[in-house]
Amino acid sequence: MNDNGLRVLTAVAAMSCAATVSAHHAFGGFFDMTTMTEIDGVVTEMRWRNPHVRFSVRTDEGNVWEIETNSVSILRRMDINADIFSVGDRVRLAGGAAKDGTFAMFSNNAMLADGREIVLRPGVDPYWSDSTLGTSEVWLAGGTPEADSIFRVWSTHFTGESRNLWATSYPLTASARAARDSFDPVTEVLIADCAPKGMPWIMSQPYPIEFVDEGERVLLRIEEYDTLRTIHIDDDSVLSNAPSRLGNSVGRWVDGELHVETRGVDWPYFNHSGIPQSDAVEISEIFRLSDDRARLEYELTVVDPATFTAPVRLDKQWMWRPGEQVRPYECTPQE
């Protein structure tokens, strides 16, 4: 990417976003990602930041669109930085428009005035051209570590089926179903600005995680929101500690697997879809290496009689990728 191309994302850092996208949305609930919408205009404001890069574009008709795209953490690993475009540049965008009809979009594809396309989401195909700036390779590559241990950095395969933790349906109680059905992701923002996620939702985040062995406890470092979970080994007394966003976790080693029980979760939602969660929720997790040591397999079981009529069992995987790190997330609150 030359100097002109790199200008495309630089000014994002200097911009302030308008109120229509001032909160961090679960984009699948707020934006219609099943239908591609295209706009063309001039960049008027930008902000290069986590949890999402945002900018404003004024079309020739005078409409100002508030654009949201993936995070700094995702784009940096695609070799896309804050220099891709600047205020005053003309840009063409394709993505999912806001479901509520406002001039807002989550964009996966951008076309620069010089005809070069940028793909803003790993694994997404070019929309207008045969080649693009940036790369998805780092999000899709893998490898096999030499050591036989979970104590390392594990990464998400961004487009793989094993990335997704959530199911398509759940055995909801009548009250939980009513709460979910009345949930409005536009007005009931789940994650406002830089407010971090609680358990178990945080376990679905797409960034690298790292297990650190401290003997009597295991630390789970999660890149998103610079989250740190503490798992106390063989110490059931922690389960009666005061409730918290991540809960109180005790772990046990069972035939090389890490089994974790979590209680005392003070977090109102099960996931991004508005399913409620009570303070009686009990969360069980199993972390195990795959037979080839290349993946970390994860099983999650959630019991919450106020929300589910039966235990909910989910699973996902992380992969090992050479040289990956848990990097500072450095979420920047909306000014």
TACORPE-V603525 format. One line per field, one symbol per residue. ss: DSSP state (A for helix, B for strand, O for the rest). phi: phi as a letter, one per 20 degrees, with the letter a starting at -180 (. if undefined). burial: 1 if it has 24 or more other ideal C-beta (glycine too) atoms within 12 Angstrom, else 0. A space follows every 50 residues. Layout:
ss->???
phi->???
burial->???
//
This chain:
ss->OOAAAAOBOOAAAAOOOOAAAOOBOOAAAABOOOOOBBBBBBBBBBBOOO OOOBBBBBBOOOOBBBBBOOOAAAAAOOOOOOOBOOOOOBBBBBBBBBOO OOOBBBBBBBBBOOOOBBBOOOOOOOOOOOOBBOOOAAAAOOOOOOOOOO OOBBBOOOOOAAAOOOOOOOOBOAAAAAAAAAOOOOOOOOBOOOOOOOOO AAAAOOOOBBBBBOOOBBBBBBOAAABBBBBBBOOAAAAAOOOBOOOBBB BBBBOOBBBBBBBOBOOOBOOOOOOBOOOOOBBBBBBBBOOOOOBBBBBB BBBOOOOBOOOBBBBBBBBOOOOOOOOOOOOOOOO
phi->.efffffgdffgfeedefffcfdeefffeedeeeceddccadfdbbbeae ebfcbdceefenedeedcbffgfffffemdcfdfbcgnfebdccrefffe nfebbdddccdffenedcedcgnefgddceccenbegfedfbacffedbe eaecceefdfffffeeeebceefffffffffefdffedffceldffedee ggfefeefcbecedmfbdededffllfceddeelcffffefgfbgemdcc dbeclneedcdccmedbfcfbfenffbefefcddccdbffgemecdeccc cddbgfddebgddcbbcdcecgnfceegelfdfff
burial->10001111111110111101111111101110100011111111111111 11111111100001111111111111111111111110111111111110 00111111111100011111111100100001110101101100100001 11111111000111110001010001001100101000111011011111 11111111111000001111111110111111100001000000111111 10000001111111101111111111110011111111100001111111 11110011000101111111100101101011010
//
